[in-house]
Amino acid sequence: MQESDEELIAAVAAGDREAFAALYRRRRPDVYRFALHMTGAPAAADDVAQDVFMTVIQEAARYTPGRSGVIAWLLGIARNHARRRLSARRYEPMPPPGAEPAVMADPADGIARGRQVEALRQALGSLPLAYREAVVLCDLQELTYQDAAVAAGCAIGTVRSRLHRGRQILAATMRGERRAFAPWPAAEWL
């Protein structure tokens, strides 16, 4: 029988290396995917994932069962590391087209699908960080509003409003509308 994430975290907090390895194998892809969507760069996503699991080694005892799921807790840690990385490279451009950080589209889907995926990736990368987090956590990572709120460190209502606004902006961007919405307050960009 496979141990639950909560059991693995408890064992990691007790110093069990095998439990850490099992948790790492199971949850690294989720953490990496989140970090990739947030940073837009595979190398940065690798670094964030590494930092998250280094934090888990040191802070596993801080996990509170029942407050959130382990994945939400891990993504909350990833969020903090991704934000630090993004603020450190604030003026660094996103990777150029062709340096696709997301899963490559199936060649059978055709060139149009590839362009659409690239446009969506760029639109996601252009969202203010708070909205990007909500979209990635809820739509791409498929977390519940409660778990997304824990990961983002805010109220459920805030997650819902950011998700709604983020979806609106993404849809307008994908339709080619420029400045379809009023400029965002500076605080929402952070």
SELOZA-38595 format. One line per 10 residues: number of its first residue (from 0); their letters; for each residue x negated, y negated, z of N, C-alpha, C, O, CB. Coordinates in steps of 0.1 Angstrom, whole numbers, plus 5000, padded with zeros to 4 digits. Each point is the difference from the previous one (the first is absolute). Glycine has a CB too. Example, Ala and Ser with C-alpha at 12.3 -4.5 7.8 and 13.67 -1.06 7.14 Angstrom:
REM SELOZA-38595
0) as) 4868 5057 5078 5009 4988 5000 4991 4988 5000 4990 5000 5007 5029 5012 5005 ~ 4985 4977 4981 4991 4989 5000 5008 4989 5008 4995 4989 5001 4993 5017 4977
REM end
This chain:
REM SELOZA-38595
0) mqesdeelia) 4992 5012 5000 5008 4988 5000 4991 4988 5000 4990 4999 5007 5029 5013 5005 ~ 4985 4978 4980 4992 4988 4998 5004 4990 5011 5012 4998 5003 4986 5005 4972 ~ 4992 4991 5031 5002 4990 5011 5006 4987 4994 4997 4997 4989 4984 5013 5024 ~ 5027 4984 4995 5006 4987 4996 4989 4989 5000 4990 5002 5007 5034 5005 5001 ~ 4979 4982 4986 4991 4988 5000 4998 4996 5015 4989 4996 5004 5018 4997 4973 ~ 5004 5007 5031 4999 4995 5014 4991 5010 5008 4992 4995 5008 5031 4995 4990 ~ 4978 5023 4999 4991 5009 5007 4986 4998 4996 4991 5001 5008 5028 5016 4993 ~ 4979 4981 4987 4986 4997 4995 4994 4988 5006 4988 5000 5004 5018 5011 4975 ~ 5002 4978 5022 4995 4988 5006 4996 5002 5015 4990 4996 5005 5024 4990 4979 ~ 4995 5021 5023 4997 5004 5014 4987 5008 5001 4992 4997 5009 5033 5002 4996
10) avaagdreaf) 4973 5010 4986 4988 5008 5000 4988 4991 4997 4989 5002 5006 5024 5019 4988 ~ 4988 4970 4996 4989 4991 4997 4996 4992 5012 4989 4998 5003 5019 5001 4973 ~ 5002 4996 5031 4998 4992 5012 4992 5008 5011 4993 4994 5008 5028 4992 4987 ~ 4981 5027 5005 4993 5009 5009 4987 5004 4995 4992 5007 5007 5030 5001 5001 ~ 4974 4987 4980 4987 5003 4994 4999 5012 4991 4989 5005 4997 5002 4985 5023 ~ 5020 5015 4975 5000 5012 4992 4997 4996 4985 5007 4993 4994 5010 5017 5021 ~ 4971 4994 4981 4995 4997 4986 5008 5007 4989 5002 4994 4990 4975 5003 5020 ~ 5028 5015 4993 5008 5007 4990 5013 4993 4998 5005 5000 4989 4984 5022 5018 ~ 5017 4973 5003 5012 4992 4999 4998 4988 4992 5009 4996 4992 4999 5013 5030 ~ 4981 4984 4980 4997 4988 4992 4999 5004 4986 5005 4993 4991 4983 4997 5028
20) aalyrrrrpd) 5005 5021 4978 4998 5004 4986 5013 5003 4993 5003 4997 4989 4974 5012 5017 ~ 5032 4998 5002 5013 5003 4994 5008 4988 4998 5007 4998 4989 4993 5024 5023 ~ 5000 4968 4997 5007 4987 4998 4995 4993 4989 5007 4994 4992 4998 5005 5032 ~ 4982 5000 4974 4993 4993 4989 5004 5006 4987 5004 4993 4991 4977 5002 5024 ~ 5019 5018 4984 5004 5007 4987 5014 4997 4997 5004 4998 4988 4979 5020 5016 ~ 5026 4982 5006 5014 4999 4998 5004 4985 4997 5008 4998 4991 4996 5021 5024 ~ 4990 4971 4991 5005 4987 5000 4991 4990 4992 5004 4989 4997 5007 5015 5024 ~ 4976 5000 4975 4992 4991 4993 5006 4996 4987 4999 4988 4996 4982 5023 5014 ~ 5025 4998 4982 5006 4995 4987 5011 4989 5002 5001 4991 4992 4995 5032 4999 ~ 5012 4978 5020 5010 4989 5003 4993 4987 5003 5004 4990 4995 5012 5028 5013
30) vyrfalhmtg) 4974 4983 5001 4993 4988 5004 4993 4994 4987 5000 4987 4998 4996 5022 5026 ~ 4997 4999 4969 4993 4995 4988 5010 4993 4990 4997 4990 4995 4986 5029 5008 ~ 5028 4988 4994 5010 4994 4991 5005 4987 5004 5001 4991 4992 5006 5032 5002 ~ 4996 4976 5019 5004 4987 5006 4989 4989 4998 5003 4989 4995 5012 5023 5022 ~ 4973 4992 4987 4989 4990 4998 4998 4996 4986 4996 4989 4997 4993 5021 5023 ~ 5012 5000 4971 4998 4997 4986 5011 4990 4995 4996 4991 4992 4994 5032 5004 ~ 5022 4979 5008 5010 4991 4996 4998 4986 5006 5004 4990 4994 5012 5029 5003 ~ 4979 4980 5015 4998 4988 5007 4988 4992 4994 5000 4988 4999 5011 5022 5022 ~ 4978 4997 4977 4988 4994 4996 4998 4999 4985 4993 4991 4995 4997 5017 5026 ~ 5016 5001 4972 4998 5001 4985 4987 5005 4995 4997 4999 4988 5018 4982 5012
40) apaaaddvaq) 4976 5024 5009 4987 5005 4996 4997 5013 5007 5001 5001 5012 4991 4975 4985 ~ 5005 5034 4995 4997 5013 5005 4988 5000 5011 5002 5007 5010 5006 5003 4968 ~ 4982 4983 5019 4989 4999 5010 5005 4994 5013 4996 5005 5011 4987 4993 4971 ~ 5024 4992 5018 5006 4994 5012 5009 5009 5007 5000 5001 5012 4998 4976 4978 ~ 5010 5030 5002 5010 5010 5006 4992 5011 5007 5004 5005 5011 5013 4990 4971 ~ 4972 5010 5012 4992 5010 5007 4995 4995 5013 5000 5007 5010 4993 5002 4967 ~ 5002 4978 5023 4994 4995 5012 5011 4998 5011 4997 5003 5011 4986 4985 4975 ~ 5029 5008 5010 5011 4998 5009 5003 5014 5006 5002 5001 5012 5007 4979 4976 ~ 4993 5030 5004 5003 5013 5005 4989 5005 5010 5004 5006 5010 5009 4999 4968 ~ 4975 4993 5018 4989 5004 5009 5001 4993 5013 4999 5006 5011 4986 4998 4969
50) dvfmtviqea) 5017 4983 5020 5002 4992 5012 5011 5004 5009 4999 5001 5012 4991 4980 4975 ~ 5021 5023 5006 5012 5004 5007 4997 5013 5008 5003 5001 5012 5012 4989 4971 ~ 4978 5019 5011 4998 5013 5007 4988 4998 5010 5000 5008 5010 5008 5005 4970 ~ 4984 4978 5018 4990 4997 5011 5007 4994 5012 4997 5003 5012 4985 4993 4971 ~ 5028 4995 5014 5008 4995 5011 5008 5011 5007 5001 4999 5013 5001 4979 4975 ~ 5003 5031 5005 5007 5011 5006 4991 5008 5010 5005 5004 5011 5010 4998 4968 ~ 4973 5001 5017 4991 5007 5009 4998 4992 5013 5000 5006 5011 4988 5003 4969 ~ 5011 4978 5019 4998 4992 5012 5013 4997 5008 5000 4998 5012 4980 4992 4977 ~ 5031 5009 5004 5013 4995 5006 5011 5009 5000 5012 4996 5003 4981 4982 4990 ~ 5005 5035 5005 5011 5010 4999 5009 5000 5013 5012 5002 4999 4974 5012 4986
60) arytpgrsgv) 5008 4983 5026 5007 5000 5013 5010 4988 5000 5009 5000 5009 4972 5011 5002 ~ 5018 4979 4981 5009 4989 5000 5013 5003 4992 5009 4992 5001 4971 4993 5000 ~ 5021 5026 4992 5012 5003 4993 5011 5003 5011 4997 5008 5009 4990 5001 4971 ~ 5025 4985 5018 5011 5002 5009 5010 5009 4993 5008 4994 4991 4987 4984 5021 ~ 5007 5034 4991 5010 5009 4994 5014 4994 5003 5003 4995 5011 4983 5025 4991 ~ 5023 4981 4988 5013 4994 5002 5002 4986 4995 5011 4996 4996 4991 5020 5023 ~ 4987 4976 4981 5001 4986 4996 5001 5000 4985 5007 4992 4994 4980 5000 5026 ~ 5005 5016 4973 5000 5001 4986 4994 5014 4996 4995 5007 5008 5003 4968 4989 ~ 5003 5028 4990 4994 5012 4995 4985 4998 4999 4995 4988 4999 5026 5019 4989 ~ 4971 5003 5011 4986 4999 4998 4996 4993 4987 4991 4992 5000 5006 5029 5013
70) iawllgiarn) 5010 4982 4976 4997 4993 4988 5002 4985 5001 4992 4992 4995 5015 5029 4992 ~ 5004 4975 5020 5002 4985 5001 4989 4994 5009 4995 4989 4997 5029 5014 5001 ~ 4971 5004 5012 4989 4995 5008 4987 4999 4992 4993 4990 5000 5018 5021 5020 ~ 4987 5000 4972 4988 4999 4991 5000 4989 4990 4990 4993 4997 5008 5032 5006 ~ 5014 4973 4991 5002 4989 4990 4999 4986 5007 4996 4991 4993 5018 5025 4993 ~ 4990 4983 5026 4998 4988 5008 4985 4997 5001 4996 4988 4999 5026 5016 5013 ~ 4970 5006 4991 4986 4998 5001 4994 4996 4987 4992 4991 4998 5007 5026 5021 ~ 5006 4990 4970 4995 4998 4987 5004 4985 4996 4992 4994 4993 5010 5031 5001 ~ 5010 4971 5009 5004 4986 4997 4990 4990 5006 4996 4991 4993 5028 5017 5007 ~ 4972 4994 5013 4991 4991 5006 4986 5000 4992 4995 4989 4998 5017 5014 5025
80) harrrlsarr) 4983 5009 4974 4988 5000 4993 5001 4995 4986 4991 4993 4995 5003 5027 5018 ~ 5017 4982 4980 5002 4995 4986 5001 4985 5001 4994 4993 4991 5017 5028 5002 ~ 4996 4973 5017 5001 4986 5001 4986 4993 5002 4997 4990 4994 5026 5013 5015 ~ 4969 5004 5000 4987 4994 5002 4991 5000 4987 4994 4991 4997 5007 5017 5027 ~ 5000 5003 4969 4993 5002 4988 5005 4989 4989 4992 4994 4993 5004 5031 5012 ~ 5017 4973 4994 5005 4991 4991 4996 4985 5004 4997 4992 4991 5022 5024 5004 ~ 4981 4981 5017 4997 4987 5004 4985 4997 4998 4996 4989 4997 5022 5011 5020 ~ 4974 5011 4984 4985 4999 4997 4998 4998 4985 4990 4994 4996 5005 5020 5024 ~ 5013 4991 4972 4998 4999 4985 5011 4991 4994 5004 5003 4988 4985 5019 5011 ~ 5016 4968 5008 5011 4992 4996 4999 4995 4985 5009 4999 4993 4994 4995 5031
90) yepmpppgae) 4985 5002 4973 4997 4994 4987 4995 5009 4989 4997 4996 4989 4999 4983 5023 ~ 5004 5034 4992 4995 5010 4991 5012 5004 4991 5011 5003 5005 4972 5006 5011 ~ 5015 4992 4971 5011 5003 4991 5004 5015 5001 4992 5009 5004 5000 4973 4980 ~ 5020 5021 5012 5005 5014 4999 4992 5007 4989 4994 4993 4991 5029 5000 5017 ~ 4976 5020 4993 4992 5007 4990 5007 4998 4986 5012 4998 4999 4981 5019 5018 ~ 4998 4983 4972 5005 4997 4987 5009 5011 4995 4999 5011 5005 4981 4975 4990 ~ 5029 5011 4995 5008 5011 4994 4990 5011 4995 4990 4998 4995 5029 4986 4999 ~ 4986 5028 5008 4992 5012 4996 4992 5006 5012 4997 5011 5000 5001 4979 4978 ~ 5001 5002 5033 4994 5005 5012 5011 5003 5009 5001 4996 5012 4978 4990 4986 ~ 5030 5022 4997 5013 5004 5007 4998 5006 5013 4994 5011 5001 5016 4992 4977
100) pavmadpadg) 4994 4991 5033 4998 5006 5013 5011 5010 5004 4998 5009 5008 4991 4971 4999 ~ 5022 5019 4986 5011 5010 5003 4999 5012 4992 4991 5002 4992 5024 4979 5013 ~ 4993 5029 4997 5000 5012 4993 5002 4997 4985 5009 4993 4997 5000 5020 5023 ~ 4983 4993 4972 5001 4997 4985 5013 5006 4995 5004 5011 5004 4970 4989 4994 ~ 5032 4993 4993 5012 5005 4993 4996 5011 4991 4990 5001 4994 5021 4976 5007 ~ 4998 5033 4998 4999 5011 4991 4998 4995 4986 5009 4993 4996 5004 5022 5020 ~ 4977 4989 4977 4999 4996 4986 5012 5003 4991 5003 4992 4991 4973 5011 5012 ~ 5032 5007 5001 5012 5003 4992 5010 4989 5002 5009 4999 4991 4986 5026 5011 ~ 5004 4968 5008 5010 4989 5003 4998 4988 4990 5009 4992 4998 4992 5015 5026 ~ 4988 4993 4970 4997 4990 4990 4994 4987 5005 4999 4997 5012 5020 5013 4976
110) iargrqveal) 4978 4982 5002 4993 4987 5003 5010 4990 5007 4995 4993 5009 4990 5010 4971 ~ 5027 4997 5017 5010 4991 5006 5001 5003 5015 5000 4990 5008 5013 5009 4971 ~ 4987 5013 5025 5000 5003 5014 4988 4995 5007 5001 4995 5011 5013 5025 4985 ~ 4974 4982 4998 4988 4995 5006 5000 4985 5002 4995 4995 5010 4993 5024 4979 ~ 5018 4974 5001 5000 4985 5001 5010 4996 5012 4998 4991 5007 4997 5007 4968 ~ 5016 5010 5026 5010 4997 5010 4994 5002 5014 5002 4992 5009 5016 5014 4975 ~ 4975 5005 5017 4993 5003 5013 4990 4989 5004 4999 4996 5011 5004 5029 4985 ~ 4989 4971 4994 4990 4989 5002 5007 4987 5004 4996 4993 5009 4989 5018 4974 ~ 5026 4986 5010 5007 4988 5003 5006 5001 5015 5000 4990 5007 5006 5007 4968 ~ 4999 5014 5028 5006 5002 5014 4989 4999 5010 5001 4993 5011 5017 5021 4980
120) rqalgslpla) 4970 4992 5007 4989 4999 5009 4995 4986 5002 4998 4995 5011 4995 5028 4982 ~ 5007 4969 4996 4996 4986 5001 5010 4992 5007 4997 4991 5008 4990 5011 4971 ~ 5026 5001 5018 5011 4992 5007 4999 5003 5015 5002 4991 5008 5012 5010 4971 ~ 4984 5012 5025 4999 5004 5014 4988 4993 5006 5001 4995 5012 5010 5027 4983 ~ 4978 4977 4998 4988 4994 5006 5002 4985 5001 4993 4994 5008 4993 5024 4982 ~ 5023 4976 5002 5002 4985 5001 5010 4996 5011 5001 4988 5003 4994 5011 4973 ~ 5012 5011 5030 5009 4997 5011 4993 4994 5012 4989 5004 5003 5027 5014 4988 ~ 4990 4973 5016 4994 4996 5013 4999 5012 5009 5008 5009 4999 5002 4968 4999 ~ 4980 5023 5010 4996 5012 5007 5012 5006 5009 5002 5012 5000 4975 4979 5000 ~ 5030 5001 5006 5011 5004 5009 5011 5008 4991 5005 5010 5005 4991 4971 5011
130) yreavvlcdl) 5007 5014 4972 5009 5007 4992 4994 5012 4994 5007 5011 4999 5004 4967 4995 ~ 4977 5022 5002 4993 5012 4995 5000 5011 5010 5003 5011 4996 4982 4974 4989 ~ 5012 5012 5027 5000 5010 5011 5014 5006 5001 5001 5013 5001 4982 4974 5012 ~ 5028 5005 4987 5013 5006 5001 5003 5009 4989 5006 5011 5002 5001 4969 5010 ~ 4990 5016 4976 5003 5008 4988 4992 5013 5000 5005 5011 4997 5000 4968 4990 ~ 4982 5020 5016 4992 5012 5001 5004 5009 5011 5001 5012 4997 4980 4975 4994 ~ 5022 5008 5020 5004 5009 5012 5013 5007 4997 5002 5012 5002 4986 4973 5013 ~ 5022 5007 4980 5014 5006 4999 5002 5007 4986 5006 5011 5000 5002 4971 5015 ~ 4987 5012 4975 5003 5005 4986 4990 5010 4996 5003 5010 4993 5008 4969 5001 ~ 4976 5019 5008 4990 5009 4995 4996 5010 5011 4997 5012 4996 4994 4970 4989
140) qeltyqdaav) 5008 5015 5027 4997 5009 5011 5012 5007 5005 4999 5010 5007 4981 4976 4999 ~ 5032 5009 4991 5013 5005 5004 5002 5001 5015 5005 5010 5005 4994 5003 4973 ~ 4996 4977 5029 5002 5000 5015 5014 4995 5002 5006 4992 4992 4969 5004 5013 ~ 5031 5007 5007 5012 4995 5004 4998 4985 5004 4988 4996 5002 5021 5027 5006 ~ 5001 4969 4993 4999 4986 5004 4993 5000 5014 4992 4991 5002 5028 5002 4985 ~ 4984 5016 5022 4994 5000 5013 4985 5003 5000 4993 4992 5006 5029 5016 5003 ~ 4974 5002 4983 4986 5003 5000 4992 4989 4992 4989 4997 5004 5017 5027 4996 ~ 5000 4970 4990 4994 4989 4993 4998 4988 5010 4990 4993 4999 5020 5015 4979 ~ 5000 4989 5030 4999 4989 5010 4989 5003 5010 4992 4991 5003 5032 5005 4994 ~ 4974 5016 5007 4989 5004 5009 4987 4998 4993 4990 4994 5005 5024 5022 5007
150) aagcaigtvr) 4985 4989 4976 4987 4998 4992 4997 4986 4997 4988 4996 5001 5016 5026 4989 ~ 5006 4970 5007 4998 4986 4997 4999 4991 5013 4996 4988 4999 5015 5015 4979 ~ 4993 5002 5033 4999 4992 5012 5011 4989 5001 4997 4989 5004 4979 5016 4997 ~ 5036 4998 4994 5010 4990 5000 5014 5007 5002 5000 5012 5002 4986 4973 4982 ~ 5024 5007 5017 5014 5005 5002 5005 5007 4987 4996 4997 4989 5008 4985 5029 ~ 5006 5027 4984 5006 5006 4989 5007 4990 4991 4999 5002 4987 5005 5018 5027 ~ 5002 4970 4991 5007 4990 4992 4990 4993 4991 5002 4996 4989 5015 5001 5028 ~ 4971 5001 4988 4989 4993 4993 4996 5009 4988 4998 4995 4989 4994 4993 5032 ~ 5006 5025 4982 4997 5010 4989 5010 4999 4989 4997 5000 4988 4991 5015 5029 ~ 5025 4986 4987 5011 5000 4990 5000 4987 4992 5002 5001 4988 5011 5013 5027
160) srlhrgrqil) 4985 4975 4991 5000 4987 4992 4988 4999 4992 5001 4995 4988 5012 4994 5030 ~ 4975 5015 4986 4988 5000 4992 5002 5010 4988 4995 4997 4989 4991 4997 5031 ~ 5019 5017 4983 5002 5010 4989 5010 4995 4990 4997 5001 4988 4999 5017 5028 ~ 5015 4976 4988 5009 4994 4991 4994 4989 4991 5001 5000 4988 5017 5005 5028 ~ 4975 4986 4991 4993 4989 4993 4989 5006 4990 4999 4995 4989 5006 4989 5031 ~ 4988 5025 4985 4989 5006 4992 5006 5007 4988 4994 4998 4989 4992 5005 5031 ~ 5025 5004 4981 5006 5006 4989 5005 4990 4990 4999 5002 4987 5008 5017 5027 ~ 4999 4970 4991 5004 4989 4991 4989 4994 4992 5001 4999 4988 5017 4996 5028 ~ 4971 5003 4990 4988 4994 4994 4995 5009 4990 4996 4997 4988 4999 4990 5032 ~ 5003 5026 4983 4995 5010 4991 5009 5001 4988 4995 5001 4988 4995 5012 5031
170) aatmrgerra) 5023 4988 4983 5009 5001 4988 4999 4988 4991 5000 5001 4988 5016 5012 5026 ~ 4984 4975 4992 4998 4988 4992 4987 5000 4992 4999 4996 4989 5015 4991 5028 ~ 4975 5017 4990 4987 5000 4994 5000 5010 4988 4995 4997 4989 4994 4997 5033 ~ 5018 5018 4980 5000 5010 4990 5009 4995 4988 4998 5005 4988 4999 5013 5029 ~ 5012 4973 4985 5009 4995 4990 4993 4989 4993 5004 4994 4989 5016 5012 5023 ~ 4968 4990 4993 4992 4989 4994 5004 4986 5004 4996 4990 4994 5002 5025 4987 ~ 5010 4984 5030 5004 4987 5005 4989 4994 5008 4994 5007 5009 5030 5000 4992 ~ 4973 4981 4996 4989 4993 5007 5007 4990 5010 5009 4993 4997 4975 5009 4984 ~ 5011 4998 5031 5005 4991 5011 5015 5002 5001 5007 4990 5002 4974 4994 4993 ~ 5023 5028 5005 5015 5003 5001 5004 4996 5015 5012 4999 5002 4987 5019 4980
180) fapwpaaewl) 4992 4981 5027 5004 4998 5014 4992 4988 5005 4989 4997 4994 5016 5027 5010 ~ 5000 4969 5006 4993 4989 5005 4987 5005 5006 4998 5011 5004 5023 4977 5002 ~ 4969 5003 4995 4987 5004 5005 5002 5005 5015 5008 4996 5007 4980 4987 4978 ~ 5004 5027 5018 5000 5006 5013 4993 4992 5011 4990 4993 4996 5012 5030 4993 ~ 5003 4977 5023 4992 4993 5010 4986 5007 5002 4999 5012 4998 5023 4982 5014 ~ 4969 4998 4991 4986 5004 5001 4999 5012 5010 4991 5009 4997 5000 4968 4997 ~ 5016 5023 5016 4999 5011 5010 5004 5013 4994 4995 5011 5005 5010 4973 5013 ~ 5004 5017 4972 5004 5012 4994 4989 5006 4991 5001 5012 4997 5022 4981 5004 ~ 4967 4999 4995 4989 5005 4992 4990 5008 5008 4992 5007 4994 5012 4974 4991 ~ 4997 5018 5028 4990 5007 5008 5004 5013 5006 4993 5006 5007 4998 4972 4999
REM end
